[in-house]
Each structure stands twice: as structure tokens, then as C-alpha cells.
């Protein structure tokens, strides 16, 4: 069966794309997500009903610091928010008793504008502190309802501490 959905995984510090049907893509992504040993910040995917070259990517803080940004102030601001959010992860998941491993920004924090996700951090609410299983329950429906192919990949977590965010390529 031909598929244009791909899961991007880290193989010995080298990214590899593996094709899957949608059902198996999400199952393998879930396995990678749940077994990831590092803390992470997760922004809600907000992909419901969208079509086009949208992806849900994971980047480590180390990778983010290497990236070139047009607006260096925004890059510095994003790194500060991620570091603060990662530093606040402690205690138990707010939905179950498992250890919190994720700072989760729900759908109120993301909106699309001209095919670009805008992260709304003007809200006074801090991110929810969740375990990976509860986080996947939050993001899974959005990932499965994306109307197009993940031809540019659904990126599994890799490396160290980092963040997931939706984007358009």
C-alpha cells in the first residue's frame, strides 16, 4: 500500500524518514513519544481540517540555538520561554499521578495566520504539567484529523530536551 505519510526518526544522530499508513504512523509516533526519556514542551498541533504542507516537528533546544532567525529577538524570546517551561516541569501530572514530563500549551495558545502558527503567550495561564501519556491523549485527535499527508514528516522526539510545534513548510 502506497502512502505519503512519513515518520521522521533519529537513527544514530541521523534523521530517517519511514513511510507508514496513517494508522501505523500514529501508532509508531505514539511509541516514540511515550518512550522519550527527556522533558519537553508541547504546543497543541492545531491541525484539524487543514490541508497542505503542514508538519508537527520536534526540535531540541540545541538545534533551536543553531538556527538562523530573521528576528533574533523572537528567537531569544522563544528560547527563554522554552527554558522557563522546561525548568518548571516537576511533580505529578495534573491529570493523573504519573510524573510530569511535559509542559503542555493547549489549543488556546496556538492560532494560524496566513499558513503560519502564531503562539499566543499573552495568556496568563501557565502550561499544564502532564505526563507523556496524558499529553498524547490531548494531541492525538488533532494529529489523526489532519486532512492531508504528512509527506514532510511527523517528527518523533530525538536528542535531548526540546519542543513540539506545528508549522508549515
Secondary structure, DSSP 4 states (H G I P E B T S, - for coil): ----EEEEEEETTEEEEEEE-HHHHHHHHHHHHHH--S-EEEE----TT--SSEEEEEEEHHHHHHS--S-HHHHHHHHHHHHHHHHT--SB-SSSSSBP-EEEE-GGGEEEETTEEEE---S-PPPEEE-HHHHHHHHHHHHHT-SS--TT-EEPP-SSSEEEEEEE-
